[in-house]
């Protein structure tokens, strides 16, 4: 049994979940989720719960499951905005796919200016939706590890996974795509043409400001403290590089990166009297006017905010300064 809560309304639904491993018809693997519609009907020899699905039998396509789910009405509106370009992947003739489907609340979390741009820019919207589709694969949670990487229909970007276990024996799976990390809320929903995982954020769409990310990311607390306390936040403001109105790419040093700096030099920079030198260091990490995703970086020289040059080098699948 699984209890799924709508955090916007507090409404919750209880599901009976049945894993299915047999191969019959066009179905291959996954689970059937049956929502309890009418609970606790007493009978002479027990209790009856009325459910909305037949456990163990898969008969709907991904498209049909999405249309029948009241939690994905916003998703369907976005999909229909660009016609059949994306929706064809979810039909019976679209082949086998795994789809990470954002709930309505995922779209409600998008800041209004970003949402307006998303609805106006159909090319970007198509790229975002395709980032959620894994082609020719039934990807279930038993295949998701911290080393799992899969390609998407977007072609340029891949999906990464985290298997979190906290508290003990309480496993949560996370998917990362386009720089956004989101938890899988309902997993392994079986369809005749693939698998659905329901998620609570839209991959590839920014939700947080720079300050929220710095404040909430434990590995960036040193940089957050520097920017927030040593006048850097204010001295950089005239250029508006740290505001939502300005495009920029910021290579933020981790706590461990700062620990590699010689202690005498680091302590001098942190004493509050050398903020101009520290500002110059941070300007070397900021590229103005361009928001470059990982896949946008090229082996070339970039002119940073302090007019110094930074070279991007490729080493295998990774890129380094």
C-alpha positions as CSV (number, residue, x, y, z in Angstrom):
1,X,0.0,0.0,0.0
2,X,1.2,3.5,-0.8
3,X,-0.1,6.9,0.5
4,X,0.4,9.8,-1.9
5,X,-0.3,13.3,-0.6
6,X,-1.0,16.4,-2.7
7,X,1.1,19.0,-0.8
8,X,-0.9,21.9,-2.3
9,X,-4.3,20.8,-0.9
10,X,-3.4,18.3,1.7
11,X,-5.5,15.7,-0.2
12,X,-4.2,12.2,-0.1
13,X,-4.9,9.0,-2.0
14,X,-4.2,5.5,-0.9
15,X,-3.0,3.0,-3.6
16,X,-2.6,-0.8,-3.8
17,X,0.6,-1.4,-5.8
18,X,1.2,-4.7,-7.5
19,X,4.6,-5.5,-9.2
20,X,4.2,-7.4,-12.5
21,X,7.0,-9.4,-14.0
22,X,5.2,-11.6,-16.6
23,X,5.5,-11.0,-20.3
24,X,2.3,-11.1,-22.2
25,X,0.9,-9.1,-25.0
26,X,3.0,-5.9,-25.4
27,X,3.6,-5.5,-21.6
28,X,7.0,-6.1,-20.2
29,X,7.6,-4.9,-16.7
30,X,6.6,-2.3,-14.0
31,X,3.8,-2.1,-11.5
32,X,0.0,-1.5,-11.5
33,X,-1.2,1.2,-9.1
34,X,-4.9,0.9,-8.1
35,X,-6.3,3.9,-6.2
36,X,-8.8,3.1,-3.5
37,X,-12.0,5.0,-4.5
38,X,-14.3,3.8,-1.7
39,X,-12.7,2.4,1.4
40,X,-13.9,0.4,4.4
41,X,-17.1,-1.2,3.2
42,X,-18.0,-3.7,5.9
43,X,-19.3,-7.1,4.9
44,X,-20.2,-10.1,7.0
45,X,-16.8,-11.8,6.7
46,X,-14.5,-8.8,6.2
47,X,-13.9,-5.5,4.5
48,X,-14.2,-4.4,0.9
49,X,-12.2,-1.5,-0.8
50,X,-13.3,-0.4,-4.3
51,X,-10.3,0.4,-6.5
52,X,-9.9,1.9,-10.0
53,X,-7.6,-0.6,-11.6
54,X,-7.3,-4.4,-12.0
55,X,-4.1,-5.4,-10.3
56,X,-1.7,-7.3,-12.5
57,X,-3.2,-6.4,-15.8
58,X,-1.8,-3.5,-18.0
59,X,-4.0,-2.2,-20.7
60,X,-3.4,1.6,-21.1
61,X,-0.8,3.5,-23.0
62,X,1.3,6.3,-21.4
63,X,-0.9,8.8,-23.2
64,X,-4.1,7.3,-21.7
65,X,-2.7,7.2,-18.2
66,X,-1.7,10.8,-18.4
67,X,-5.1,11.9,-19.7
68,X,-6.9,10.0,-16.9
69,X,-4.7,11.4,-14.1
70,X,-6.0,14.6,-12.4
71,X,-2.5,15.4,-11.2
72,X,-1.2,15.8,-14.8
73,X,-3.7,18.2,-16.3
74,X,-1.1,21.0,-16.5
75,X,1.4,18.7,-18.1
76,X,-1.1,17.8,-20.8
77,X,-1.8,21.4,-21.5
78,X,1.9,22.0,-22.0
79,X,2.2,19.0,-24.2
80,X,-0.8,20.0,-26.4
81,X,0.7,23.5,-26.8
82,X,3.3,22.1,-29.2
83,X,0.9,19.7,-30.9
84,X,1.9,16.1,-31.6
85,X,5.7,16.6,-31.6
86,X,6.0,15.1,-28.1
87,X,2.7,13.4,-27.6
88,X,3.4,10.9,-30.4
89,X,6.1,9.3,-28.1
90,X,3.3,8.3,-25.7
91,X,0.9,6.7,-28.2
92,X,0.7,3.0,-29.0
93,X,2.7,3.5,-32.1
94,X,5.4,5.6,-30.5
95,X,7.6,2.8,-29.4
96,X,8.9,1.9,-26.0
97,X,9.8,4.8,-23.7
98,X,10.2,5.8,-20.1
99,X,8.6,9.1,-19.1
100,X,9.3,11.2,-16.1
101,X,6.0,13.0,-15.8
102,X,5.8,16.2,-13.7
103,X,2.8,16.7,-11.5
104,X,0.7,19.9,-11.6
105,X,2.5,21.2,-8.5
106,X,5.8,20.9,-10.4
107,X,4.6,23.5,-12.9
108,X,3.1,25.7,-10.1
109,X,6.6,26.0,-8.6
110,X,8.0,27.6,-11.7
111,X,8.5,31.4,-11.3
112,X,5.9,33.3,-13.3
113,X,8.4,35.0,-15.7
114,X,10.0,31.6,-16.5
115,X,6.6,30.1,-17.1
116,X,5.6,32.9,-19.5
117,X,8.8,32.4,-21.4
118,X,8.3,28.6,-21.5
119,X,4.8,28.9,-23.0
120,X,6.0,31.5,-25.5
121,X,9.1,29.7,-26.6
122,X,7.9,26.5,-28.2
123,X,11.4,25.4,-29.1
124,X,12.5,25.6,-25.5
125,X,9.3,23.9,-24.3
126,X,9.9,21.0,-26.7
127,X,13.4,20.6,-25.5
128,X,12.2,20.6,-21.9
129,X,9.6,18.0,-22.5
130,X,11.9,15.8,-24.5
131,X,14.4,15.9,-21.6
132,X,11.8,13.9,-19.6
133,X,11.7,11.0,-22.2
134,X,14.1,8.1,-22.3
135,X,13.7,6.3,-25.6
136,X,13.6,2.6,-26.3
137,X,14.0,1.6,-22.6
138,X,11.8,0.5,-19.7
139,X,13.8,2.1,-16.9
140,X,12.5,1.0,-13.5
141,X,13.9,1.9,-10.0
142,X,15.7,-1.4,-9.6
143,X,18.1,-0.2,-12.4
144,X,18.6,3.3,-10.8
145,X,21.9,3.7,-9.0
146,X,24.2,6.6,-8.3
147,X,26.2,5.5,-11.4
148,X,23.2,5.3,-13.8
149,X,23.3,7.6,-16.8
150,X,20.7,7.4,-19.6
151,X,20.2,9.3,-22.8
152,X,17.0,11.3,-23.5
153,X,15.0,12.2,-26.6
154,X,16.6,15.7,-26.2
155,X,19.9,14.1,-27.4
156,X,22.1,16.8,-26.0
157,X,21.4,16.1,-22.3
158,X,21.3,13.0,-20.2
159,X,19.6,12.0,-16.9
160,X,21.5,11.0,-13.7
161,X,20.1,9.3,-10.7
162,X,20.6,9.2,-6.9
163,X,19.4,6.4,-4.7
164,X,18.9,8.0,-1.3
165,X,18.2,6.0,1.9
166,X,17.3,8.2,4.8
167,X,16.1,7.3,7.3
168,X,17.3,3.7,7.1
169,X,15.2,1.5,4.8
170,X,13.2,4.5,3.5
171,X,14.5,4.6,-0.1
172,X,13.8,7.7,-2.3
173,X,15.0,7.9,-5.9
174,X,16.0,11.2,-7.4
175,X,16.5,12.1,-11.1
176,X,18.7,14.9,-12.2
177,X,18.3,16.5,-15.6
178,X,19.2,20.0,-17.0
179,X,20.7,20.9,-13.6
180,X,17.4,20.2,-11.7
181,X,17.1,17.4,-9.1
182,X,13.7,16.0,-8.3
183,X,12.3,13.2,-6.2
184,X,10.3,10.4,-7.9
185,X,7.0,10.4,-6.1
186,X,5.2,7.5,-7.9
187,X,7.5,5.0,-9.5
188,X,7.3,2.2,-12.1
189,X,3.8,2.9,-13.4
190,X,3.3,0.2,-16.1
191,X,1.9,1.1,-19.5
192,X,1.6,-1.0,-22.6
193,X,4.3,1.1,-24.3
194,X,6.6,1.8,-21.4
195,X,7.0,3.1,-17.9
196,X,5.9,6.4,-16.1
197,X,7.6,7.9,-13.1
198,X,5.8,10.9,-11.5
199,X,8.1,13.7,-10.3
200,X,7.5,17.0,-8.4
201,X,9.7,19.3,-10.4
202,X,10.1,20.1,-14.1
203,X,13.6,19.1,-15.3
204,X,15.7,21.7,-17.0
205,X,13.6,24.7,-15.7
206,X,15.2,27.0,-13.0
207,X,13.2,27.3,-9.8
208,X,15.7,28.9,-7.4
209,X,17.7,32.1,-7.4
210,X,21.5,32.0,-7.0
211,X,21.2,32.9,-3.3
212,X,18.8,30.1,-2.6
213,X,21.1,27.6,-4.2
214,X,24.1,28.9,-2.3
215,X,22.2,28.9,1.0
216,X,20.8,25.5,0.6
217,X,23.8,23.6,-0.8
218,X,26.0,22.3,2.0
219,X,29.0,22.1,-0.3
220,X,28.9,25.9,-1.1
221,X,28.6,27.4,2.4
222,X,32.0,29.0,2.3
223,X,31.2,30.8,-1.0
224,X,27.8,31.7,0.4
225,X,29.3,33.2,3.5
226,X,31.9,35.2,1.5
227,X,29.4,36.6,-0.9
228,X,26.9,37.4,1.8
229,X,29.2,38.9,4.4
230,X,32.3,40.4,2.8
231,X,30.5,43.1,0.8
232,X,30.8,41.1,-2.4
233,X,27.0,40.9,-2.7
234,X,26.8,44.7,-2.8
235,X,30.0,45.5,-4.7
236,X,28.9,43.2,-7.6
237,X,25.4,44.7,-7.7
238,X,26.2,47.6,-10.0
239,X,26.8,45.1,-12.8
240,X,23.6,43.2,-11.8
241,X,25.3,39.9,-12.5
242,X,23.7,38.3,-9.5
243,X,20.1,39.3,-10.3
244,X,17.5,37.5,-12.4
245,X,17.6,40.3,-15.0
246,X,21.1,39.3,-16.1
247,X,22.3,36.2,-17.9
248,X,25.5,34.8,-16.4
249,X,27.4,31.6,-15.8
250,X,29.0,31.3,-12.4
251,X,31.6,28.6,-11.6
252,X,31.1,28.5,-7.8
253,X,34.0,27.0,-5.7
254,X,33.0,24.3,-3.2
255,X,34.1,24.3,0.4
256,X,36.8,21.7,-0.5
257,X,38.1,24.0,-3.2
258,X,38.6,26.8,-0.7
259,X,40.4,24.4,1.7
260,X,43.0,23.7,-1.0
261,X,44.0,27.4,-0.9
262,X,47.1,28.0,1.3
263,X,45.8,28.7,4.9
264,X,47.7,32.0,5.1
265,X,46.2,33.3,1.9
266,X,42.7,32.1,2.7
267,X,42.8,33.6,6.2
268,X,44.0,36.9,4.8
269,X,41.1,37.0,2.3
270,X,38.6,36.2,5.0
271,X,39.8,38.8,7.5
272,X,37.3,41.4,6.2
273,X,40.0,43.9,5.0
274,X,40.8,42.4,1.6
275,X,37.3,42.2,0.1
276,X,38.6,43.9,-3.1
277,X,41.1,41.1,-3.7
278,X,38.4,38.5,-3.0
279,X,36.0,40.3,-5.3
280,X,38.6,40.1,-8.1
281,X,38.9,36.3,-7.5
282,X,35.1,35.8,-7.7
283,X,34.9,37.9,-10.9
284,X,37.3,35.4,-12.5
285,X,34.5,32.8,-11.9
286,X,31.7,34.8,-13.5
287,X,30.9,34.9,-17.3
288,X,28.6,37.8,-18.0
289,X,25.9,37.8,-20.7
290,X,25.8,34.1,-21.3
291,X,24.0,31.3,-19.4
292,X,25.9,28.2,-20.5
293,X,24.7,24.8,-19.5
294,X,27.2,21.9,-19.2
295,X,26.4,20.8,-22.7
296,X,27.0,24.3,-24.1
297,X,30.6,24.5,-22.9
298,X,33.2,24.2,-25.6
299,X,37.0,23.9,-25.7
300,X,37.7,27.5,-26.0
301,X,38.8,30.7,-24.1
302,X,36.2,32.7,-22.3
303,X,36.7,36.3,-21.1
304,X,35.4,36.5,-17.5
305,X,34.0,39.4,-15.5
306,X,37.5,40.6,-14.4
307,X,38.7,40.6,-18.1
308,X,40.9,37.6,-17.4
309,X,40.9,34.6,-19.6
310,X,39.6,31.1,-18.6
311,X,40.1,28.1,-20.8
312,X,37.7,25.2,-20.8
313,X,39.5,21.8,-21.4
314,X,37.8,18.5,-22.0
315,X,39.0,15.4,-20.3
316,X,37.0,12.3,-21.4
317,X,33.4,13.0,-20.4
318,X,34.4,15.9,-18.0
319,X,35.5,19.4,-18.5
320,X,38.1,21.2,-16.4
321,X,39.6,24.7,-16.3
